Amino acid sequence: MANAMRVSERTLFRRLSAEGRSYQTIKDDLRRDMAVHLLGNSLSSIGDIAVQLGFSEPSAFHRAFRKWT
């Protein structure tokens, strides 16, 4: 993400911190929103959704989804 924004990683983390956010929080929020959408509007399996969201296995997705919701 820092490369795409053409800033150093440290600058990105500093700017996010100044806004009271973290990269991980933003990533989790995005994944949660995408998961809710895909689960409600898709015929894809849980395993397929997990892969689409970048999880290595469905159980990791399941644990994260329980944490988010």
C-alpha positions in Angstrom: 0.0 0.0 0.0 2.8 2.4 0.9 4.4 1.8 -2.5 1.1 2.5 -4.3 0.9 5.8 -2.4 4.6 6.5 -3.1 5.4 7.0 0.6 7.6 5.0 3.0 5.9 2.4 5.2 6.8 4.4 8.2 5.2 7.5 6.7 2.0 5.5 6.0 1.9 4.1 9.5 2.5 7.6 11.0 -0.3 9.1 8.9 -2.7 6.4 9.8 -1.8 6.7 13.5 -2.5 10.4 13.4 -6.0 9.6 12.2 -6.4 7.0 14.9 -6.4 4.1 12.5 -4.1 1.2 11.6 -3.5 -0.7 8.4 -4.8 -3.9 10.0 -8.0 -2.3 11.1 -8.7 -0.9 7.7 -7.9 -4.3 6.1 -10.2 -6.1 8.6 -13.0 -3.6 8.1 -12.8 -4.1 4.3 -12.7 -7.8 4.6 -15.7 -7.8 6.9 -17.8 -5.7 4.6 -16.8 -7.8 1.6 -17.6 -11.0 3.5 -21.0 -9.8 4.6 -21.8 -8.8 1.0 -20.5 -12.0 -0.5 -22.3 -14.2 2.0 -25.6 -12.4 1.4 -25.4 -12.0 -2.4 -23.3 -14.8 -3.7 -23.7 -18.5 -4.4 -20.0 -19.1 -3.6 -19.0 -21.5 -1.0 -17.5 -20.4 2.3 -14.1 -21.8 1.1 -14.3 -19.8 -2.1 -15.2 -16.6 -0.2 -12.3 -17.2 2.2 -9.9 -17.5 -0.7 -11.3 -14.4 -2.4 -10.7 -12.4 0.9 -7.1 -13.6 1.2 -7.5 -16.3 3.9 -5.4 -19.4 3.6 -8.2 -21.7 4.8 -11.9 -21.5 5.6 -11.3 -22.1 9.3 -9.2 -18.9 9.5 -12.0 -17.0 7.7 -14.5 -18.4 10.2 -12.5 -17.3 13.2 -12.0 -13.8 11.8 -15.7 -13.5 10.9 -16.8 -14.5 14.4 -14.3 -11.9 15.8 -15.7 -9.1 13.5 -19.3 -9.9 14.1 
